[in-house]
């Protein structure tokens, strides 16, 4: 089962690529897919890994097939065959 992950902005620099194709054995929650992405692109571990996942909603937009995960099931959104994930960093300032 193939899933595509596309990285924008600074996340592209951290991942070292614009597009990462993952081969997954089965459908799984987004939070597990994030771990697999971090395994493929270790520099993203600091962003996607472990306890940092709770902060993802404030540091980036995550889209699954063009829909932001907050209107889906958040990190529990099931990722299926041929889904496309897009990760867009959010800048904060004042």
PyMOL Python script that loads the backbone (N, CA, C, O; Angstrom):
from pymol import cmd

cmd.read_pdbstr("""\
ATOM      1  N   UNK A   1       0.844  -1.162   0.000  1.00  0.00           N
ATOM      2  CA  UNK A   1       0.000   0.000   0.000  1.00  0.00           C
ATOM      3  C   UNK A   1       0.896   1.234   0.000  1.00  0.00           C
ATOM      4  O   UNK A   1       1.779   1.358   0.849  1.00  0.00           O
ATOM      5  N   UNK A   2       0.681   2.128  -0.927  1.00  0.00           N
ATOM      6  CA  UNK A   2       1.525   3.311  -1.070  1.00  0.00           C
ATOM      7  C   UNK A   2       0.817   4.562  -0.564  1.00  0.00           C
ATOM      8  O   UNK A   2      -0.367   4.776  -0.827  1.00  0.00           O
ATOM      9  N   UNK A   3       1.572   5.388   0.173  1.00  0.00           N
ATOM     10  CA  UNK A   3       1.107   6.677   0.682  1.00  0.00           C
ATOM     11  C   UNK A   3       2.187   7.690   0.350  1.00  0.00           C
ATOM     12  O   UNK A   3       3.376   7.398   0.478  1.00  0.00           O
ATOM     13  N   UNK A   4       1.781   8.884  -0.078  1.00  0.00           N
ATOM     14  CA  UNK A   4       2.736   9.938  -0.397  1.00  0.00           C
ATOM     15  C   UNK A   4       2.715  11.013   0.693  1.00  0.00           C
ATOM     16  O   UNK A   4       1.650  11.428   1.150  1.00  0.00           O
ATOM     17  N   UNK A   5       3.897  11.450   1.097  1.00  0.00           N
ATOM     18  CA  UNK A   5       4.036  12.540   2.060  1.00  0.00           C
ATOM     19  C   UNK A   5       4.794  13.670   1.372  1.00  0.00           C
ATOM     20  O   UNK A   5       5.907  13.472   0.884  1.00  0.00           O
ATOM     21  N   UNK A   6       4.193  14.847   1.335  1.00  0.00           N
ATOM     22  CA  UNK A   6       4.788  16.017   0.685  1.00  0.00           C
ATOM     23  C   UNK A   6       5.129  17.047   1.765  1.00  0.00           C
ATOM     24  O   UNK A   6       4.312  17.333   2.640  1.00  0.00           O
ATOM     25  N   UNK A   7       6.335  17.597   1.696  1.00  0.00           N
ATOM     26  CA  UNK A   7       6.821  18.529   2.710  1.00  0.00           C
ATOM     27  C   UNK A   7       7.006  19.918   2.113  1.00  0.00           C
ATOM     28  O   UNK A   7       7.563  20.069   1.026  1.00  0.00           O
ATOM     29  N   UNK A   8       6.539  20.920   2.827  1.00  0.00           N
ATOM     30  CA  UNK A   8       6.659  22.313   2.389  1.00  0.00           C
ATOM     31  C   UNK A   8       7.609  23.068   3.312  1.00  0.00           C
ATOM     32  O   UNK A   8       7.823  22.681   4.461  1.00  0.00           O
ATOM     33  N   UNK A   9       8.174  24.152   2.787  1.00  0.00           N
ATOM     34  CA  UNK A   9       8.997  25.064   3.579  1.00  0.00           C
ATOM     35  C   UNK A   9      10.143  24.391   4.305  1.00  0.00           C
ATOM     36  O   UNK A   9      10.864  23.570   3.737  1.00  0.00           O
ATOM     37  N   UNK A  10      10.300  24.752   5.575  1.00  0.00           N
ATOM     38  CA  UNK A  10      11.426  24.248   6.374  1.00  0.00           C
ATOM     39  C   UNK A  10      11.357  22.733   6.574  1.00  0.00           C
ATOM     40  O   UNK A  10      12.382  22.094   6.810  1.00  0.00           O
ATOM     41  N   UNK A  11      10.173  22.164   6.484  1.00  0.00           N
ATOM     42  CA  UNK A  11      10.063  20.708   6.627  1.00  0.00           C
ATOM     43  C   UNK A  11      10.696  19.988   5.451  1.00  0.00           C
ATOM     44  O   UNK A  11      11.173  18.862   5.585  1.00  0.00           O
ATOM     45  N   UNK A  12      10.698  20.639   4.302  1.00  0.00           N
ATOM     46  CA  UNK A  12      11.375  20.067   3.130  1.00  0.00           C
ATOM     47  C   UNK A  12      12.875  19.994   3.394  1.00  0.00           C
ATOM     48  O   UNK A  12      13.525  19.007   3.050  1.00  0.00           O
ATOM     49  N   UNK A  13      13.418  21.038   4.003  1.00  0.00           N
ATOM     50  CA  UNK A  13      14.848  21.037   4.326  1.00  0.00           C
ATOM     51  C   UNK A  13      15.187  19.953   5.347  1.00  0.00           C
ATOM     52  O   UNK A  13      16.191  19.254   5.209  1.00  0.00           O
ATOM     53  N   UNK A  14      14.346  19.820   6.368  1.00  0.00           N
ATOM     54  CA  UNK A  14      14.595  18.800   7.389  1.00  0.00           C
ATOM     55  C   UNK A  14      14.495  17.391   6.830  1.00  0.00           C
ATOM     56  O   UNK A  14      15.295  16.521   7.175  1.00  0.00           O
ATOM     57  N   UNK A  15      13.512  17.167   5.966  1.00  0.00           N
ATOM     58  CA  UNK A  15      13.321  15.820   5.423  1.00  0.00           C
ATOM     59  C   UNK A  15      14.349  15.490   4.350  1.00  0.00           C
ATOM     60  O   UNK A  15      14.654  14.324   4.098  1.00  0.00           O
ATOM     61  N   UNK A  16      14.878  16.540   3.722  1.00  0.00           N
ATOM     62  CA  UNK A  16      15.836  16.321   2.640  1.00  0.00           C
ATOM     63  C   UNK A  16      15.175  16.016   1.308  1.00  0.00           C
ATOM     64  O   UNK A  16      15.855  15.700   0.333  1.00  0.00           O
ATOM     65  N   UNK A  17      13.841  16.109   1.261  1.00  0.00           N
ATOM     66  CA  UNK A  17      13.125  15.855   0.017  1.00  0.00           C
ATOM     67  C   UNK A  17      11.763  16.526   0.054  1.00  0.00           C
ATOM     68  O   UNK A  17      11.221  16.835   1.116  1.00  0.00           O
ATOM     69  N   UNK A  18      11.233  16.737  -1.133  1.00  0.00           N
ATOM     70  CA  UNK A  18       9.888  17.320  -1.228  1.00  0.00           C
ATOM     71  C   UNK A  18       8.824  16.247  -1.090  1.00  0.00           C
ATOM     72  O   UNK A  18       7.766  16.488  -0.509  1.00  0.00           O
ATOM     73  N   UNK A  19       9.097  15.066  -1.620  1.00  0.00           N
ATOM     74  CA  UNK A  19       8.112  13.986  -1.635  1.00  0.00           C
ATOM     75  C   UNK A  19       8.741  12.700  -1.119  1.00  0.00           C
ATOM     76  O   UNK A  19       9.834  12.316  -1.537  1.00  0.00           O
ATOM     77  N   UNK A  20       8.041  12.045  -0.214  1.00  0.00           N
ATOM     78  CA  UNK A  20       8.467  10.763   0.330  1.00  0.00           C
ATOM     79  C   UNK A  20       7.344   9.766   0.067  1.00  0.00           C
ATOM     80  O   UNK A  20       6.195  10.007   0.440  1.00  0.00           O
ATOM     81  N   UNK A  21       7.668   8.662  -0.564  1.00  0.00           N
ATOM     82  CA  UNK A  21       6.680   7.615  -0.807  1.00  0.00           C
ATOM     83  C   UNK A  21       6.897   6.518   0.217  1.00  0.00           C
ATOM     84  O   UNK A  21       7.986   5.955   0.328  1.00  0.00           O
ATOM     85  N   UNK A  22       5.833   6.221   0.971  1.00  0.00           N
ATOM     86  CA  UNK A  22       5.890   5.182   2.003  1.00  0.00           C
ATOM     87  C   UNK A  22       5.147   3.952   1.529  1.00  0.00           C
ATOM     88  O   UNK A  22       4.079   4.054   0.926  1.00  0.00           O
ATOM     89  N   UNK A  23       5.702   2.812   1.796  1.00  0.00           N
ATOM     90  CA  UNK A  23       5.024   1.547   1.532  1.00  0.00           C
ATOM     91  C   UNK A  23       4.598   0.976   2.873  1.00  0.00           C
ATOM     92  O   UNK A  23       5.432   0.545   3.669  1.00  0.00           O
ATOM     93  N   UNK A  24       3.296   0.976   3.118  1.00  0.00           N
ATOM     94  CA  UNK A  24       2.742   0.490   4.373  1.00  0.00           C
ATOM     95  C   UNK A  24       2.066  -0.855   4.140  1.00  0.00           C
ATOM     96  O   UNK A  24       1.549  -1.111   3.053  1.00  0.00           O
ATOM     97  N   UNK A  25       2.068  -1.699   5.138  1.00  0.00           N
ATOM     98  CA  UNK A  25       1.447  -3.018   5.008  1.00  0.00           C
ATOM     99  C   UNK A  25      -0.073  -2.958   5.112  1.00  0.00           C
ATOM    100  O   UNK A  25      -0.777  -3.802   4.557  1.00  0.00           O
ATOM    101  N   UNK A  26      -0.579  -1.938   5.836  1.00  0.00           N
ATOM    102  CA  UNK A  26      -2.022  -1.833   6.053  1.00  0.00           C
ATOM    103  C   UNK A  26      -2.383  -0.393   6.396  1.00  0.00           C
ATOM    104  O   UNK A  26      -1.509   0.441   6.633  1.00  0.00           O
ATOM    105  N   UNK A  27      -3.680  -0.114   6.419  1.00  0.00           N
ATOM    106  CA  UNK A  27      -4.158   1.191   6.870  1.00  0.00           C
ATOM    107  C   UNK A  27      -3.794   1.358   8.340  1.00  0.00           C
ATOM    108  O   UNK A  27      -3.771   0.385   9.094  1.00  0.00           O
ATOM    109  N   UNK A  28      -3.509   2.600   8.746  1.00  0.00           N
ATOM    110  CA  UNK A  28      -3.137   2.836  10.139  1.00  0.00           C
ATOM    111  C   UNK A  28      -3.400   4.295  10.490  1.00  0.00           C
ATOM    112  O   UNK A  28      -3.536   5.131   9.597  1.00  0.00           O
ATOM    113  N   UNK A  29      -3.474   4.611  11.796  1.00  0.00           N
ATOM    114  CA  UNK A  29      -3.685   5.995  12.225  1.00  0.00           C
ATOM    115  C   UNK A  29      -2.503   6.884  11.819  1.00  0.00           C
ATOM    116  O   UNK A  29      -1.361   6.433  11.732  1.00  0.00           O
ATOM    117  N   UNK A  30      -2.811   8.141  11.578  1.00  0.00           N
ATOM    118  CA  UNK A  30      -1.789   9.113  11.196  1.00  0.00           C
ATOM    119  C   UNK A  30      -0.628   9.127  12.180  1.00  0.00           C
ATOM    120  O   UNK A  30       0.525   9.238  11.764  1.00  0.00           O
ATOM    121  N   UNK A  31      -0.907   9.016  13.478  1.00  0.00           N
ATOM    122  CA  UNK A  31       0.192   9.086  14.453  1.00  0.00           C
ATOM    123  C   UNK A  31       1.215   7.972  14.229  1.00  0.00           C
ATOM    124  O   UNK A  31       2.401   8.172  14.493  1.00  0.00           O
ATOM    125  N   UNK A  32       0.791   6.823  13.755  1.00  0.00           N
ATOM    126  CA  UNK A  32       1.735   5.741  13.452  1.00  0.00           C
ATOM    127  C   UNK A  32       2.481   6.021  12.150  1.00  0.00           C
ATOM    128  O   UNK A  32       3.657   5.682  12.020  1.00  0.00           O
ATOM    129  N   UNK A  33       1.804   6.635  11.195  1.00  0.00           N
ATOM    130  CA  UNK A  33       2.455   6.994   9.936  1.00  0.00           C
ATOM    131  C   UNK A  33       3.545   8.032  10.203  1.00  0.00           C
ATOM    132  O   UNK A  33       4.604   8.000   9.575  1.00  0.00           O
ATOM    133  N   UNK A  34       3.286   8.947  11.131  1.00  0.00           N
ATOM    134  CA  UNK A  34       4.295   9.951  11.484  1.00  0.00           C
ATOM    135  C   UNK A  34       5.569   9.292  11.994  1.00  0.00           C
ATOM    136  O   UNK A  34       6.669   9.747  11.682  1.00  0.00           O
ATOM    137  N   UNK A  35       5.432   8.233  12.768  1.00  0.00           N
ATOM    138  CA  UNK A  35       6.604   7.497  13.254  1.00  0.00           C
ATOM    139  C   UNK A  35       7.371   6.877  12.095  1.00  0.00           C
ATOM    140  O   UNK A  35       8.601   6.885  12.086  1.00  0.00           O
ATOM    141  N   UNK A  36       6.649   6.343  11.122  1.00  0.00           N
ATOM    142  CA  UNK A  36       7.300   5.741   9.949  1.00  0.00           C
ATOM    143  C   UNK A  36       8.015   6.807   9.120  1.00  0.00           C
ATOM    144  O   UNK A  36       9.102   6.564   8.596  1.00  0.00           O
ATOM    145  N   UNK A  37       7.407   7.982   9.001  1.00  0.00           N
ATOM    146  CA  UNK A  37       8.060   9.082   8.290  1.00  0.00           C
ATOM    147  C   UNK A  37       9.341   9.473   9.019  1.00  0.00           C
ATOM    148  O   UNK A  37      10.375   9.692   8.389  1.00  0.00           O
ATOM    149  N   UNK A  38       9.275   9.560  10.336  1.00  0.00           N
ATOM    150  CA  UNK A  38      10.462   9.910  11.127  1.00  0.00           C
ATOM    151  C   UNK A  38      11.553   8.856  10.981  1.00  0.00           C
ATOM    152  O   UNK A  38      12.738   9.188  11.022  1.00  0.00           O
ATOM    153  N   UNK A  39      11.176   7.603  10.812  1.00  0.00           N
ATOM    154  CA  UNK A  39      12.169   6.544  10.579  1.00  0.00           C
ATOM    155  C   UNK A  39      12.858   6.730   9.229  1.00  0.00           C
ATOM    156  O   UNK A  39      14.053   6.467   9.096  1.00  0.00           O
ATOM    157  N   UNK A  40      12.099   7.186   8.228  1.00  0.00           N
ATOM    158  CA  UNK A  40      12.637   7.395   6.876  1.00  0.00           C
ATOM    159  C   UNK A  40      13.456   8.688   6.780  1.00  0.00           C
ATOM    160  O   UNK A  40      14.426   8.758   6.027  1.00  0.00           O
ATOM    161  N   UNK A  41      13.064   9.694   7.538  1.00  0.00           N
ATOM    162  CA  UNK A  41      13.749  10.992   7.521  1.00  0.00           C
ATOM    163  C   UNK A  41      14.052  11.366   8.981  1.00  0.00           C
ATOM    164  O   UNK A  41      13.295  12.116   9.597  1.00  0.00           O
ATOM    165  N   UNK A  42      15.141  10.853   9.524  1.00  0.00           N
ATOM    166  CA  UNK A  42      15.438  11.000  10.956  1.00  0.00           C
ATOM    167  C   UNK A  42      15.420  12.430  11.496  1.00  0.00           C
ATOM    168  O   UNK A  42      15.116  12.629  12.672  1.00  0.00           O
ATOM    169  N   UNK A  43      15.735  13.421  10.677  1.00  0.00           N
ATOM    170  CA  UNK A  43      15.717  14.800  11.178  1.00  0.00           C
ATOM    171  C   UNK A  43      14.305  15.262  11.522  1.00  0.00           C
ATOM    172  O   UNK A  43      14.133  16.227  12.267  1.00  0.00           O
ATOM    173  N   UNK A  44      13.304  14.588  10.989  1.00  0.00           N
ATOM    174  CA  UNK A  44      11.924  14.931  11.311  1.00  0.00           C
ATOM    175  C   UNK A  44      11.481  14.335  12.647  1.00  0.00           C
ATOM    176  O   UNK A  44      10.408  14.666  13.150  1.00  0.00           O
ATOM    177  N   UNK A  45      12.293  13.470  13.214  1.00  0.00           N
ATOM    178  CA  UNK A  45      11.950  12.844  14.498  1.00  0.00           C
ATOM    179  C   UNK A  45      11.711  13.903  15.570  1.00  0.00           C
ATOM    180  O   UNK A  45      10.826  13.745  16.410  1.00  0.00           O
ATOM    181  N   UNK A  46      12.492  14.980  15.547  1.00  0.00           N
ATOM    182  CA  UNK A  46      12.333  16.049  16.535  1.00  0.00           C
ATOM    183  C   UNK A  46      10.989  16.750  16.384  1.00  0.00           C
ATOM    184  O   UNK A  46      10.492  17.336  17.346  1.00  0.00           O
ATOM    185  N   UNK A  47      10.396  16.703  15.203  1.00  0.00           N
ATOM    186  CA  UNK A  47       9.115  17.350  14.949  1.00  0.00           C
ATOM    187  C   UNK A  47       7.955  16.367  15.101  1.00  0.00           C
ATOM    188  O   UNK A  47       6.933  16.707  15.697  1.00  0.00           O
ATOM    189  N   UNK A  48       8.101  15.159  14.571  1.00  0.00           N
ATOM    190  CA  UNK A  48       7.007  14.188  14.508  1.00  0.00           C
ATOM    191  C   UNK A  48       6.984  13.194  15.649  1.00  0.00           C
ATOM    192  O   UNK A  48       5.959  12.560  15.896  1.00  0.00           O
ATOM    193  N   UNK A  49       8.098  13.048  16.348  1.00  0.00           N
ATOM    194  CA  UNK A  49       8.225  11.928  17.267  1.00  0.00           C
ATOM    195  C   UNK A  49       7.632  12.112  18.642  1.00  0.00           C
ATOM    196  O   UNK A  49       7.532  13.226  19.156  1.00  0.00           O
ATOM    197  N   UNK A  50       7.247  11.011  19.217  1.00  0.00           N
ATOM    198  CA  UNK A  50       6.857  10.877  20.622  1.00  0.00           C
ATOM    199  C   UNK A  50       6.001  11.978  21.199  1.00  0.00           C
ATOM    200  O   UNK A  50       4.931  12.284  20.675  1.00  0.00           O
ATOM    201  N   UNK A  51       6.475  12.580  22.290  1.00  0.00           N
ATOM    202  CA  UNK A  51       5.700  13.567  23.034  1.00  0.00           C
ATOM    203  C   UNK A  51       5.461  14.842  22.236  1.00  0.00           C
ATOM    204  O   UNK A  51       4.570  15.621  22.577  1.00  0.00           O
ATOM    205  N   UNK A  52       6.235  15.068  21.186  1.00  0.00           N
ATOM    206  CA  UNK A  52       6.055  16.265  20.360  1.00  0.00           C
ATOM    207  C   UNK A  52       4.778  16.212  19.538  1.00  0.00           C
ATOM    208  O   UNK A  52       4.304  17.251  19.080  1.00  0.00           O
ATOM    209  N   UNK A  53       4.208  15.030  19.338  1.00  0.00           N
ATOM    210  CA  UNK A  53       3.008  14.906  18.509  1.00  0.00           C
ATOM    211  C   UNK A  53       1.863  15.757  19.030  1.00  0.00           C
ATOM    212  O   UNK A  53       1.064  16.255  18.238  1.00  0.00           O
ATOM    213  N   UNK A  54       1.764  15.934  20.326  1.00  0.00           N
ATOM    214  CA  UNK A  54       0.680  16.734  20.904  1.00  0.00           C
ATOM    215  C   UNK A  54       0.749  18.188  20.443  1.00  0.00           C
ATOM    216  O   UNK A  54      -0.271  18.876  20.421  1.00  0.00           O
ATOM    217  N   UNK A  55       1.941  18.664  20.073  1.00  0.00           N
ATOM    218  CA  UNK A  55       2.138  20.050  19.666  1.00  0.00           C
ATOM    219  C   UNK A  55       2.020  20.250  18.160  1.00  0.00           C
ATOM    220  O   UNK A  55       2.104  21.386  17.693  1.00  0.00           O
ATOM    221  N   UNK A  56       1.828  19.188  17.389  1.00  0.00           N
ATOM    222  CA  UNK A  56       1.825  19.304  15.935  1.00  0.00           C
ATOM    223  C   UNK A  56       0.787  20.280  15.420  1.00  0.00           C
ATOM    224  O   UNK A  56       1.048  20.997  14.454  1.00  0.00           O
ATOM    225  N   UNK A  57      -0.374  20.328  16.033  1.00  0.00           N
ATOM    226  CA  UNK A  57      -1.445  21.198  15.571  1.00  0.00           C
ATOM    227  C   UNK A  57      -1.105  22.677  15.622  1.00  0.00           C
ATOM    228  O   UNK A  57      -1.699  23.472  14.893  1.00  0.00           O
ATOM    229  N   UNK A  58      -0.165  23.057  16.465  1.00  0.00           N
ATOM    230  CA  UNK A  58       0.226  24.459  16.555  1.00  0.00           C
ATOM    231  C   UNK A  58       1.469  24.778  15.744  1.00  0.00           C
ATOM    232  O   UNK A  58       1.748  25.949  15.487  1.00  0.00           O
ATOM    233  N   UNK A  59       2.217  23.770  15.337  1.00  0.00           N
ATOM    234  CA  UNK A  59       3.461  24.024  14.609  1.00  0.00           C
ATOM    235  C   UNK A  59       3.351  23.776  13.105  1.00  0.00           C
ATOM    236  O   UNK A  59       4.222  24.192  12.340  1.00  0.00           O
ATOM    237  N   UNK A  60       2.267  23.089  12.677  1.00  0.00           N
ATOM    238  CA  UNK A  60       2.115  22.826  11.248  1.00  0.00           C
ATOM    239  C   UNK A  60       0.682  22.462  10.914  1.00  0.00           C
ATOM    240  O   UNK A  60      -0.094  22.040  11.771  1.00  0.00           O
ATOM    241  N   UNK A  61       0.359  22.638   9.657  1.00  0.00           N
ATOM    242  CA  UNK A  61      -0.895  22.140   9.120  1.00  0.00           C
ATOM    243  C   UNK A  61      -0.605  20.779   8.519  1.00  0.00           C
ATOM    244  O   UNK A  61       0.393  20.600   7.820  1.00  0.00           O
ATOM    245  N   UNK A  62      -1.469  19.830   8.788  1.00  0.00           N
ATOM    246  CA  UNK A  62      -1.339  18.513   8.183  1.00  0.00           C
ATOM    247  C   UNK A  62      -2.612  18.260   7.390  1.00  0.00           C
ATOM    248  O   UNK A  62      -3.716  18.266   7.935  1.00  0.00           O
ATOM    249  N   UNK A  63      -2.436  18.039   6.105  1.00  0.00           N
ATOM    250  CA  UNK A  63      -3.562  17.792   5.219  1.00  0.00           C
ATOM    251  C   UNK A  63      -3.544  16.339   4.766  1.00  0.00           C
ATOM    252  O   UNK A  63      -2.491  15.798   4.428  1.00  0.00           O
ATOM    253  N   UNK A  64      -4.708  15.718   4.763  1.00  0.00           N
ATOM    254  CA  UNK A  64      -4.865  14.363   4.229  1.00  0.00           C
ATOM    255  C   UNK A  64      -5.827  14.488   3.058  1.00  0.00           C
ATOM    256  O   UNK A  64      -7.009  14.783   3.235  1.00  0.00           O
ATOM    257  N   UNK A  65      -5.309  14.261   1.876  1.00  0.00           N
ATOM    258  CA  UNK A  65      -6.107  14.399   0.651  1.00  0.00           C
ATOM    259  C   UNK A  65      -6.788  15.766   0.577  1.00  0.00           C
ATOM    260  O   UNK A  65      -7.948  15.875   0.180  1.00  0.00           O
ATOM    261  N   UNK A  66      -6.046  16.806   0.968  1.00  0.00           N
ATOM    262  CA  UNK A  66      -6.533  18.174   0.863  1.00  0.00           C
ATOM    263  C   UNK A  66      -7.377  18.664   2.025  1.00  0.00           C
ATOM    264  O   UNK A  66      -7.821  19.812   2.010  1.00  0.00           O
ATOM    265  N   UNK A  67      -7.613  17.830   3.034  1.00  0.00           N
ATOM    266  CA  UNK A  67      -8.409  18.235   4.197  1.00  0.00           C
ATOM    267  C   UNK A  67      -7.519  18.295   5.426  1.00  0.00           C
ATOM    268  O   UNK A  67      -6.752  17.372   5.700  1.00  0.00           O
ATOM    269  N   UNK A  68      -7.631  19.395   6.164  1.00  0.00           N
ATOM    270  CA  UNK A  68      -6.854  19.573   7.376  1.00  0.00           C
ATOM    271  C   UNK A  68      -7.342  18.577   8.428  1.00  0.00           C
ATOM    272  O   UNK A  68      -8.546  18.357   8.563  1.00  0.00           O
ATOM    273  N   UNK A  69      -6.411  17.974   9.172  1.00  0.00           N
ATOM    274  CA  UNK A  69      -6.773  16.879  10.075  1.00  0.00           C
ATOM    275  C   UNK A  69      -7.712  17.307  11.201  1.00  0.00           C
ATOM    276  O   UNK A  69      -8.366  16.457  11.806  1.00  0.00           O
ATOM    277  N   UNK A  70      -7.794  18.603  11.494  1.00  0.00           N
ATOM    278  CA  UNK A  70      -8.709  19.047  12.554  1.00  0.00           C
ATOM    279  C   UNK A  70     -10.165  18.829  12.160  1.00  0.00           C
ATOM    280  O   UNK A  70     -11.023  18.734  13.038  1.00  0.00           O
ATOM    281  N   UNK A  71     -10.470  18.747  10.866  1.00  0.00           N
ATOM    282  CA  UNK A  71     -11.839  18.473  10.428  1.00  0.00           C
ATOM    283  C   UNK A  71     -12.046  16.982  10.180  1.00  0.00           C
ATOM    284  O   UNK A  71     -13.140  16.548   9.821  1.00  0.00           O
ATOM    285  N   UNK A  72     -10.993  16.213  10.374  1.00  0.00           N
ATOM    286  CA  UNK A  72     -11.075  14.753  10.266  1.00  0.00           C
ATOM    287  C   UNK A  72     -11.041  14.201  11.689  1.00  0.00           C
ATOM    288  O   UNK A  72     -11.826  14.626  12.536  1.00  0.00           O
ATOM    289  N   UNK A  73     -10.157  13.277  11.952  1.00  0.00           N
ATOM    290  CA  UNK A  73     -10.047  12.690  13.291  1.00  0.00           C
ATOM    291  C   UNK A  73      -8.706  12.988  13.944  1.00  0.00           C
ATOM    292  O   UNK A  73      -8.218  12.211  14.764  1.00  0.00           O
ATOM    293  N   UNK A  74      -8.113  14.119  13.574  1.00  0.00           N
ATOM    294  CA  UNK A  74      -6.836  14.488  14.163  1.00  0.00           C
ATOM    295  C   UNK A  74      -5.775  13.440  13.894  1.00  0.00           C
ATOM    296  O   UNK A  74      -5.701  12.889  12.796  1.00  0.00           O
ATOM    297  N   UNK A  75      -4.961  13.167  14.887  1.00  0.00           N
ATOM    298  CA  UNK A  75      -3.884  12.182  14.745  1.00  0.00           C
ATOM    299  C   UNK A  75      -4.404  10.751  14.659  1.00  0.00           C
ATOM    300  O   UNK A  75      -3.644   9.829  14.365  1.00  0.00           O
ATOM    301  N   UNK A  76      -5.682  10.569  14.913  1.00  0.00           N
ATOM    302  CA  UNK A  76      -6.304   9.245  14.792  1.00  0.00           C
ATOM    303  C   UNK A  76      -6.880   9.006  13.396  1.00  0.00           C
ATOM    304  O   UNK A  76      -7.431   7.937  13.133  1.00  0.00           O
ATOM    305  N   UNK A  77      -6.758   9.986  12.501  1.00  0.00           N
ATOM    306  CA  UNK A  77      -7.243   9.835  11.123  1.00  0.00           C
ATOM    307  C   UNK A  77      -6.603   8.607  10.494  1.00  0.00           C
ATOM    308  O   UNK A  77      -5.382   8.452  10.523  1.00  0.00           O
ATOM    309  N   UNK A  78      -7.422   7.742   9.928  1.00  0.00           N
ATOM    310  CA  UNK A  78      -6.905   6.528   9.296  1.00  0.00           C
ATOM    311  C   UNK A  78      -6.321   6.864   7.930  1.00  0.00           C
ATOM    312  O   UNK A  78      -6.982   7.465   7.083  1.00  0.00           O
ATOM    313  N   UNK A  79      -5.079   6.467   7.735  1.00  0.00           N
ATOM    314  CA  UNK A  79      -4.384   6.673   6.461  1.00  0.00           C
ATOM    315  C   UNK A  79      -4.500   5.382   5.666  1.00  0.00           C
ATOM    316  O   UNK A  79      -4.183   4.294   6.145  1.00  0.00           O
ATOM    317  N   UNK A  80      -4.972   5.546   4.414  1.00  0.00           N
ATOM    318  CA  UNK A  80      -5.268   4.391   3.572  1.00  0.00           C
ATOM    319  C   UNK A  80      -4.456   4.445   2.278  1.00  0.00           C
ATOM    320  O   UNK A  80      -3.755   5.418   2.003  1.00  0.00           O
ATOM    321  N   UNK A  81      -4.569   3.401   1.512  1.00  0.00           N
ATOM    322  CA  UNK A  81      -3.883   3.278   0.228  1.00  0.00           C
ATOM    323  C   UNK A  81      -4.124   4.516  -0.639  1.00  0.00           C
ATOM    324  O   UNK A  81      -5.248   5.004  -0.761  1.00  0.00           O
ATOM    325  N   UNK A  82      -3.039   5.006  -1.235  1.00  0.00           N
ATOM    326  CA  UNK A  82      -3.038   6.136  -2.172  1.00  0.00           C
ATOM    327  C   UNK A  82      -3.365   7.484  -1.539  1.00  0.00           C
ATOM    328  O   UNK A  82      -3.587   8.452  -2.266  1.00  0.00           O
ATOM    329  N   UNK A  83      -3.403   7.580  -0.205  1.00  0.00           N
ATOM    330  CA  UNK A  83      -3.614   8.879   0.427  1.00  0.00           C
ATOM    331  C   UNK A  83      -2.394   9.766   0.202  1.00  0.00           C
ATOM    332  O   UNK A  83      -1.274   9.282   0.042  1.00  0.00           O
ATOM    333  N   UNK A  84      -2.635  11.068   0.193  1.00  0.00           N
ATOM    334  CA  UNK A  84      -1.542  12.025   0.119  1.00  0.00           C
ATOM    335  C   UNK A  84      -1.575  12.895   1.367  1.00  0.00           C
ATOM    336  O   UNK A  84      -2.601  13.488   1.702  1.00  0.00           O
ATOM    337  N   UNK A  85      -0.443  12.962   2.045  1.00  0.00           N
ATOM    338  CA  UNK A  85      -0.269  13.796   3.219  1.00  0.00           C
ATOM    339  C   UNK A  85       0.555  15.006   2.827  1.00  0.00           C
ATOM    340  O   UNK A  85       1.550  14.874   2.116  1.00  0.00           O
ATOM    341  N   UNK A  86       0.159  16.166   3.275  1.00  0.00           N
ATOM    342  CA  UNK A  86       0.930  17.389   3.032  1.00  0.00           C
ATOM    343  C   UNK A  86       1.204  18.036   4.368  1.00  0.00           C
ATOM    344  O   UNK A  86       0.289  18.218   5.172  1.00  0.00           O
ATOM    345  N   UNK A  87       2.454  18.385   4.614  1.00  0.00           N
ATOM    346  CA  UNK A  87       2.884  18.995   5.867  1.00  0.00           C
ATOM    347  C   UNK A  87       3.364  20.413   5.568  1.00  0.00           C
ATOM    348  O   UNK A  87       4.310  20.618   4.808  1.00  0.00           O
ATOM    349  N   UNK A  88       2.687  21.391   6.187  1.00  0.00           N
ATOM    350  CA  UNK A  88       2.984  22.807   5.959  1.00  0.00           C
ATOM    351  C   UNK A  88       3.339  23.442   7.304  1.00  0.00           C
ATOM    352  O   UNK A  88       2.494  23.481   8.199  1.00  0.00           O
ATOM    353  N   UNK A  89       4.573  23.943   7.471  1.00  0.00           N
ATOM    354  CA  UNK A  89       4.920  24.591   8.748  1.00  0.00           C
ATOM    355  C   UNK A  89       4.151  25.896   8.907  1.00  0.00           C
ATOM    356  O   UNK A  89       3.858  26.593   7.935  1.00  0.00           O
ATOM    357  N   UNK A  90       3.832  26.207  10.167  1.00  0.00           N
ATOM    358  CA  UNK A  90       3.129  27.433  10.489  1.00  0.00           C
ATOM    359  C   UNK A  90       4.120  28.362  11.195  1.00  0.00           C
ATOM    360  O   UNK A  90       4.817  27.950  12.122  1.00  0.00           O
ATOM    361  N   UNK A  91       4.171  29.588  10.755  1.00  0.00           N
ATOM    362  CA  UNK A  91       5.042  30.577  11.382  1.00  0.00           C
ATOM    363  C   UNK A  91       4.236  31.399  12.359  1.00  0.00           C
ATOM    364  O   UNK A  91       3.110  31.799  12.064  1.00  0.00           O
ATOM    365  N   UNK A  92       4.808  31.653  13.525  1.00  0.00           N
ATOM    366  CA  UNK A  92       4.150  32.478  14.535  1.00  0.00           C
ATOM    367  C   UNK A  92       5.007  33.706  14.767  1.00  0.00           C
ATOM    368  O   UNK A  92       6.230  33.658  14.633  1.00  0.00           O
ATOM    369  N   UNK A  93       4.386  34.759  15.100  1.00  0.00           N
ATOM    370  CA  UNK A  93       5.145  35.970  15.387  1.00  0.00           C
ATOM    371  C   UNK A  93       4.225  37.021  15.973  1.00  0.00           C
ATOM    372  O   UNK A  93       3.041  36.786  16.215  1.00  0.00           O
ATOM    373  N   UNK A  94       4.789  38.146  16.185  1.00  0.00           N
ATOM    374  CA  UNK A  94       3.955  39.198  16.757  1.00  0.00           C
ATOM    375  C   UNK A  94       4.626  40.522  16.701  1.00  0.00           C
ATOM    376  O   UNK A  94       4.059  41.521  17.143  1.00  0.00           O
TER     377      UNK A  94
END
""", "prot")
cmd.dss("prot")
cmd.show_as("cartoon", "prot")
cmd.util.cbc("prot")
cmd.orient("prot")
